[in-house]
Amino acid sequence: MKIIADFCIVPMGVGPSVSTYVREIQTIIEASGLVHVMHANGTNIEGEMAQVSALIEACCARLTEMGIERTFCTMAFSTRTDKPQTMADKLASLTP
């Protein structure tokens, strides 16, 4: 099933700055080959649900490898069964 996901991962207990960890996550997401767009509070990702889920699991595993004992994640996703739709399609539909 194709999804467009909004994903946010937060390492707990590392202080107010998480940029070191976000850079690691960014590297993993970029290596996945999935279409993605980072934004100020997370990342939008397009792909098959299994691919996106595996990617999120890999991100969590990397934080564990970096010594993070607790991670908070959110993911919301949408699907369409009547037609294929990408993030670009959704944004283009807003233009009159």
Secondary structure, DSSP 8 states (H G I E B T S, - for coil): -EEEEEEEEEETTS-S--HHHHHHHHHHHHHHT--EEEETTEEEEEEEHHHHHHHHHHHHHHHHHTT---EEEEEEEE--SSS---HHHHHHTT--
